[in-house]
Amino acid sequence: MEPLYQYAWLIPVLPLLGALIVGFGLITFSETTSKLRRPSAIFIMTLMAIAMVHSLGLFWSQVQGHAPYTQMIEWAAAGNLHIAMGYVIDPLAALMLVIVTTVAFLVMLYSDGYMAHDAGYVRFFAYLSLFGSSMLGLVVSPNLVQVYIFWELVGMCSYLLIGFWYDRKSAAEAAQKAFVTNRVGDFGLLLGMVGLFWATGTFDFGGMGDRLTELVNSGLLSPSLAAILAILVFLGPVAKSAQFPLHVWLPDAMEGPTPISALIHAATMVAAGVFLIARMFPVFEQLPQVMTIIAWTGAFTAFMGATIAITQNDIKKSLAYSTISQLGYMVMGMGVGAYSAGLFHLMTHAYFKAMLFLGSGSVIHGMEAVVGHNPDLAQDMRYMGGLRKYMPITGATFLVGCLAISGVPPFAGFWSKDEILGAVFHANPAMWLLTWLTAGLTAFYMFRMYFLTFEGKFRNVPPELQEHPDHDAHPDHHAAEPHESPWTMTLPLVVLAIPSTLIGFVGTPFNNLFEGFIHAPSEGMVAEHAVDLTEFLILGGSSVGIGLMGITVASLMYLKGTPSPQAIAKAIQPLYQFSLHKWYFDELYEAVFIKGCRRLARQVLEVDYNVVDGVVNLTGFVTMVTGEGLKYFQNGRAQFYALIVLLAVLGFVIFSVQA
């Protein structure tokens, strides 16, 4: 068994190797490498498959009770400062390795069909491999310094993939928005990381938590300062996991190809934030005020994301706000101390959200045959309808995802989300009420998506929009009706439907399999415990009940048409516009930060031009005038110089006498 752990470093290195080889080929032999489309993809997928098999082996070993394994080498040393690098395999790392590699492999397989006709096919696979490698490196990192290095690599890869179609203005702007927004959170993380090292003298997660507790309890470190440092670290996950107020980048990130949307939302970028909260849990759990901030940030984000998703018409952006909301549940669970529940929902969400996003890509792929390659048309649910008839596999798997995320038993989302709600109910009933209502909204907007997309009659795009200049009119890309996607796209959907349905059973309240495997570092193995059946039926029943209410309302509005969605929107026009415009966060940030920064830049430019340049110019002018004046005193006659010296001495004497 030990060789399995000794070579665990290969898991992130193999995808990195694939990205480097293919990337080097694109740089040096661009034309030849670009033609090797399928061989390049098979090579990269094979390396990810090997990493996946290795990850599954490590996971099974950890389930069987193997002790955590750590391998370290000294990376840098200066005086008393010693920074080590290496890797750690423990239950949390093993679980995340399986999630990342399985989802990444299925996304790569799906991408072979989705990106088949794209000119950047090989470049896309190289980016995917680098993205997967960066996330895998982050997962096995044993300390905060190494996490930060891979944290930034994950951010860089997301920038490359969101802006993959860089010639599209909206994609380039979305990549920049994601990059800048994440820099805000990453700067906070960097400050908090350095501050915690200053206080504790270590970057090790467990050692940092223990040392911080000692310092606070002994009075050597102010609890308020410790809380500030922890909140600064939390800013990193706030940005990466798209929590309020740094959530605005994630919906715009849908401008990238749909496979990368699935990977970002399921297993890499946004999962990194929740993962870091779990790794930093030894620090956070010692500071109750920080835990409260984390919990309320997640609760508010969950509610906000759901209220925005109910009015979005773009299928991918609606799913993006769904992700924001579900991440809020995970963060809230961590904040109330439900460590296992938060990670359990991270696992279940990874599979059903990957399936939903890949399903949306399949829908877009089918719609493009009818409306062309214009995302404003191919992604708008108002022009869909009845697609279950044309795309039965996509429709069936999308329905499974909707049931899972809506918390309908026995699908995976019911067990994980309700475990969080149960923990929140005991910690803060007001917070529970807010997120219980959010569960109803979740069911409503997910089945709104399903009914608008797959049920009823195919609505198609009106002729006046088809004649729009932006509409792709190439006859080779048009058909009379949508079609099902190729097997390379539908097979991952079917595979992902299995864990979306069944994986929740490893964490039911009637067994403690998941909680026994994944628990907070401060906790020992969870003992067997009796289930309070009455409490489970009340809390679980209330959650299922409000979810079914949301589904019922969605079916009445979008299947029966009574009440009419348009009539309701008109009756509550201010609230409808508030939701449709995403709480006006983009407009607010545009006015305050973007335009504010531009005004500040103009003022700085004025100061630079009038003051700084003025001083420099004045210095040059004085020097020139002085030089011009002094040159008349330089005539080369010694008698004249003696006269000047005499006059200067005489003036000095007169001045001294008068003084």
N, C-alpha and C positions, 0 to 999 in steps of 0.2 A: 504493500500500500504506500510506502514512503516515496517510491519514485513518482507516484501520481502527484504528490505534493511538491517534490523537489523540482519537477518540471512544470509546475503551475504557471511559472513566468511566461511560458509559451502561449498562454491563452491570449493576452493582449499583444504579444509580439508577432504571432502568425498573421493576424489581419493587418498589422503595421507593415509587415514584410510584403504582403500582397499589394498594399497601397504604394509602397516605395518602388517596387519593381514595375508595376503598371505606370505609375507616375513618371518614373525615369524614362520609360519607353515613350510616353507622350511628349516629354520634353526633348528627347534626343532623336527619336525616330517617329515623329508625330504621325506622319501619313501612314506608315506601315502599321504602327500600333493601333491606330484608329480603325484600320481595316480588320484587325483581329478581334472583332467584337465578341463573338461567342466564346472563343478560347480565353479571352481576358476575364469574362464574367465567370466561366466555369472555374478558372484558377482561383479567383477571389472567393467564390462560394465554397470551393473545396477547403480552403484554409479556414473559413468561418465554420464549416461543418466539423472540422477536426477540433477547433476550439470549443464547439458546442458539445461534442462527445466527451471531451476532457472535463468540461464544466459539469456535465451530468454525472460523471464518475466522482468528482469531488463532492458534489451535492449528496449523492447516495452515501458516500463515506461519512459525511457529517451527520446525516440522518441516523446512521448506524452508531454514532457516538464517538467518532474519532475526535481527539482533542484538537483545538485550533492550532494551526501551524504558521509560524512566522519565520521568514528568512530575511536577514538584514545585512547590509554592508555600509561602511562609513563613506559618505559621499563628500562631505566637506567638514573641515575642522579649522578653527581659528581661536586660539586661547582656550577658554572654557566652553566655547560654542562647538558642538558636535552635531551634525545633521546626518541622519542615516536614511538610506533608501532601501527599498526591498518590496516584499509583498506579504500579505496576511490572508490566510484562508480560515475563516470562521463561518458559523451558520449564516450570518448576514451576507458576507461576501459570496458564499456558495450559492445562496438563493438569487442574488442579483446577477451573478455570472450566468446562471441558467436563463433568467428572464432576458438578459441582454442578448445572449448568443442565439436563443431560439427565435426571438422576435426579429433580430437582425438577419438571420438566415432566411426566414420566410419572406421578409421584405425584399431581400435580394432576389429570391426566386420570383416573386411578384414583379419586380422591376424589369425582369427580362421580357415580360410581356408588355408592361406599361410603357417602357422606354424603347421599345423595339425599333421604332422609326426615328428616334431622336438622334441628331448628329453628335450629341455629346454623350452617347451611351457609355463608352469606355471611361470617360472622365467621371461620369456619375458613379460608376462602380468603384473607381479609385477613391472618390470622396466618401462613399458609403463605408468602405473598408477602414479608412482612416477614422471616420466617426465612431465606428464600432470599437476600434482599437483604443481610442481615447477614453471612451466610457468604461471599457474593461480595465484599463489602467487605473482609472479613478476608483473603481470598485475595490481593487486589491491593495490600494495604498494604505500603508500602516500609520501614517502621520499626516498632520495638516499641511506641511510643506509640499509633500508629494501630491496630496489631493489638489492643492492649488495649481500645481503645474498642469495636471490633467484637466482640471476645471477650466483653465483657459484654453486648452486644446479643444475641449468639447465646444466651447464658445466659438472658437475659430472655425471649426468644421460646420457648425450650424450657420455661420455667416456665409460660408462657401456654398452650402446647399440651399439655403433660403434664396440666395441670389444666383442660383445655378443658371437660370435664364436671364443673365445680366443685361441682355439687350432689351429686355422688357422693363420699362421705367418703374412700374409698380414693384417688380421683384427686386430691383436694385435698391429702391427706397426702403422696402421692407427689411432687407438684409442690414442696411445701415441703422434702421430703427432698432432692430433686435440687438445689434452690436453695441450701440450707444446706451440703450436702456440697461443692458446687462453689465456695462462698465460701471454704472452707478452702484449696483449691488456688489460687484466684485471689488470695488474700491473700499466699500464698507467691510467686506470680508477680509481684505488685506489689512486694514487698520485693526480690526478685531483680533486677527491672528497674531499680528506683531505685539499688540497690547497684552494678549494672554501669555505670549512667550515672555514678555517683560515681567509679568506678574508671577508666572509659575516656573519659568526656566525650562520648559519642555514643549514640544509640539505633539507629543504622544497623546492620543485621545483620553485614555484612561488615566494616565499620570496627570494630565492637565486638570481633569475633573477632581481627582483626589487632592491635588495641591491647592487648587482654588478653594475647595471646602475648608482645608486647614487654615488658609490665610484669612478667610472671612470669619470663621469661628474664633480665631485667635485675635481678631481685631487688627491684624496687620494690613488688611485690605478692606477698603470701604465696600459694603454690599452694593451701594449705588454705582461705584466705579466698576465692580464686577458685572453688574447688570448691563451697564453701558457697553462694556466689551463684548458681552454675550449677544446683545442686540445688534451690534455691528457685524458680528459673524452671521447672525440670522438674516441680515440684508442680502447676503449671497444667495441663500435659498429663496428669499422673496423674489429676487429677479429671475433666477433659473427656473423656479417652479411657478412663475407667473402669478404671484400673489399681489393683492392690492398693497401699494399703489403702483407697482412696477409690472403690472399684468399686460400693459397695452401692446407689447411687442408680439405676443403669441398669435392673436387672430391675423395680424398682417403676415405672419410667417407662412400662412397658407399659400402665399404666392410661389413657393417652391413646388417642385413636383410632388404629387400626392404620396408616393412611397416614403419620401423623407418626412412628410407631415406625420405619417404613421409612426415612423421611428422616433421622431422628436417627442410625440405625445405619449408614446407607450413605454419606451425603454431607455431613452438616453437623456436628452437635454432636461426635460422637466422632472424626470425621475431622479436626476442628480441632486436636485434641491432637497427632496424628501430624504434621500439617502444620507446627505450630509447632516440633516437634523438628527437622524438616527445615530450616526457616528459621533456627533457632538452631544448626544443625550447625557453622558456623564457630567457635562458642564451645565447644560440647561436645567436638568432636574434638581440641581442644588439651589436654583434661583426661582422661587415661586412667582415673583413678579414678571420674570421673563417668560415663564411657562404660560402665564395668563395672556401676555401679549401675543404669543405664538398661537394660542387657542382662538382668541378673538379675531386675529388676522385671518386664520383659516375659515372661521365661521362666516365672517363678513364676505370673504372672497367667494365662498360656496354660494351664498345667497345672491350676491351681485352677478356672478357668472350665469346663474340660472335665470335671473330676471332679464338678462340681455339675450340669452339664447332663444327665448320664447318668440321673438319677433324677427330673427334673422332669416333671410331668404337664401343666402349662399350656403349650400350644404356643408362645405368644409368649414366655414366660419362658425356655423351653428355648432358643429362638433368641437371647434376650438374653444368656444365658451363653455361647452360641456366639460372639456378637460380642465379648464380653469376652476370650474365648480367642484369637480371631483378631487382635484388636488387640494382644494380648500378643506374637504373632508379629511384627507390624510394629514394635513398640517394641523388641523384642529384636534384630530385624534392624538397626535404626538403631544400637543400642548396640554391636554388633560391627563397625560400620563399613560394613555392607551398605546403603548409602544408596539405591541404585537398587532393590535387591530389596525393601526396605521399602515404597517408594512404588509399586512394581509390584504388590505384594500389596494395597496400599490401593486401587488402581484396580480390580483384578479383584474384590476383595471387595465394592466398592461396588455392582457390578452384580448379582452373584449373591446378595448378602445383601438388596438391595432387592427382588429377585424372590422370595426366600424369605419375606420379611415380607409383601409384598403377597399372596403365595400363602396365607399363614396368614390374612390378612384375608379372602380369598375363601372359605377353609374356614369361618371364623367366620360370614361372611355366609350361607353355605349352611346351617350348623348352626342358626342362629337361626330359620330357618323351621320347624325341628322342635322345638327346646327353648326358644325364647323368648330374650329379650334379657337373660339372666343370664350374665355372663362366667364364673362358676364352672362353668357347664354347657357353654356354647358353646365354651369354649377348652380344655376338659379332653379330652386325647387318649384317655382310657379310655372315653369315650362315643362315639368316632368309629369308624373302621374301614370299609373297603370304599368309601371316597368316590371312588376312581378311576372306579367305575362311574357315579356320578352327576355327577362333575365332571372329565371327561377332560382338559380343557385345563389346569385347575389342577393335576391330578395329574401330567401329563407335565412341565410346567414346574417343579414342585416337585422332581421326580426329577432334572431337569437341575441344579438348585441343589444338591441333595444330592451328586451326583457331582462337581460342581465344588469344593465346600468340602471333600470327602473326599480330594481330591488324586488322583482317578482320571484318567489320561490318556485323551484329549487335552484334557480340559476345563480351563478357565482356572486354577482353583486349583492344579492340579498344577504348572504352570510357575512360578507366583509363590511358592507356599509352599516348593517344593523348592529354589528359588534361595536362599531364606533359610536353609533347613536346611543347604544346602551350605556357605554362608558360616559358619554357626555351627559346623559340624563342624571347620573349619580353625581357628576361633578358640578353641573350648572344647568338647572332646569330651563332657564331663559335661553341659554345657548341651544339647548336641545330643541326647544320650540321653534327657533329660527331655522335650524337645519332640518327639522321635521317638515316644515312647510316647504323647504327647498327640495326635499325628496318628492313631494307632490309636483312641484314645478318641473323637476327632472323628468318624471314620467310623462308629463304633458308635452314638453318640447321634443322629447325623443319620439313619441308616437305621432306628434305633428309632422316630424321629419319623415317618418315611415309612411304615413298615410298620403302626404303630399307627393312623395316620390314613387311609391310602389302600388298604391291602390287607386281606384277610380279609372278614368279614361286618360289616355295619353293626350296631353294638352298641346304639346309642340310650341314652337316659337311663332308669334304672329308674323304674317308676311311683311308688315312694315319694318319689323326688327330684322328680319332675314335680309332685307335690302339695305341695312345699315352699312356704311363704308367699312366698319370694323369687322363685319361678318365675313368669315372665311367662305369664299364661294368656289373653291376648287372642287370640281365634280367628283374627283377620286375620293374625297373625304365625306361624301354625302350618301345617305340612304333614306328610304321612305320611313323607316322605323328603327328604334335602337336594337342592339343585338347583345347577346351574352359575351362575356370576355373569354379569351383563350384559357386553356387549362393551367398555364403557368400563373394566371391571376386568380382563378377560382379555387385551385388546390390549396393555396395558403388560407383562403377564407374557410374552407371546410375543415382544415386542420385546426385553425384557431377557434372554430366553433366548439370543439371538444372541450378544451379547458374553460372556455367561457360558460359552458354548461355544468361541468363536473368538478372543477378544481375547488369550488367553494366548500365541498364536503370535507376537505382536510382541516377545516377550521370551524366546524359547527360547535355550538355551545354544549353539545352532547359528547364531544370528545375534545381533547386539548392537544391534538397533534401539532397544529401549527404553533400554538402558544408554547407548547413544550419544546419546540425546536427553535423558535425565534422569541426571545424575551429580552427585556432591558438588561444591560450589562450589570446593573446593581442587583438583579434578581437571580436566584438560583433556578434550578429546574422546577417547573410549575407542578405542584402536586395535583393529584386527581381531586376534582371538586364536584359536588352535587349541583345539578342545574335547578335553579328556581323556576319550575315550569310555569307557574302563574305569571311571574315577571316576564319571562320570555314570550308568553302568549300575548300579554298586554302590549309590551313594547314592539315586538315583532308584528303583531296584528295591527297596531296603529300605523306602523310604517307601511305595511302592505296595503292597508286600507286607503291611506292618502295617495299611495301610488296608483291604486286601481281607480280612485277618483280622477286623478290626472289623465289616465288612459281613457276613461269614459268621456270626460269633457273633450279631449282631443278627437275621439271618434265621432261625437255629436257635431263638433264644429267642422271637421275636415272630411267626414264621410257623409253625414246627413245634411250638413249645411245649416243646421238649426241648433243653436243660434249662429247667425252668420258672422264669420271672422271680421268682415268689413264693418258690419254694424257695431260690433263690440269695440273695434278700433276707433270708430267714429265717436262712440259714446264716451270713451275714456281717452280722447285724443292727446291730452298733455302727457299722460302716463305712457301711452303707446309711443309717442315721439321720443320720450325720455329713454325708453328701452331700445327703440330702433336706432337712436343715435348713441347707444352704448354709454349711457349716463353722461354724455358730452365730455368724456375724459380726453379724447383726442383734441377737441376744440379748446378745452381748458389748458392742456399742456402746450398746445400751439401758441395760445395767447400769452401764457405765463413764462414758459421756458424757452421755446424756440424764438418767438418774437422778442422776448425779454433779453435773451442772449444776443440777438442781433442788435438791439438798441444799445446794450452795454458795449458791444464790439464797436459800434459807430462812435460812441462817446470816447472809448479808449483810443480810437483812431484820431479823433479830434485832439485829444490831449497829446498824443504822440506827434501829430503834425504841428500843433501850435506851441506846445511847451517844450517837449523833448527836442524836436527838430529846431525850434526857435533858439534854445540854449546853445545847441551845436552851431547853428548858423551865426549867432551873436559872437561866439568864441572865435570863429573864423574871421568875422568882420573886424573885431578888435585887434586880432593878430595882424591882419592885413594893414589896417590903418597905422598901427604902431610901427610895423616894419617900414611902411612908406615914410613915416615921419623920421624915424631914426636913420634912414639911409643918408639924409642930408648932413648928419653929423659925422659921417664916415668919409672924410676928405684926405686922409693919409698924412696930415701935417701935425708933427709932434707939438708945435707951439699952440695949436688950436686945442689939442687934448689937454695940455697943461693949463690953459686958460679955463677950460670947463671944470677941471679939478679944483682950481683956485676959487672959482665962483661957488662951487658946491661947498668947499670948506668954509668960505666966508659966510655963506647962507646958514650953515650949521652953527657957526659961532654966534651970529646975530640972534638966531632962534634960541640958543642956550642962554644968552645974556638976558633976553626979555623974559624968559621963563623963570 
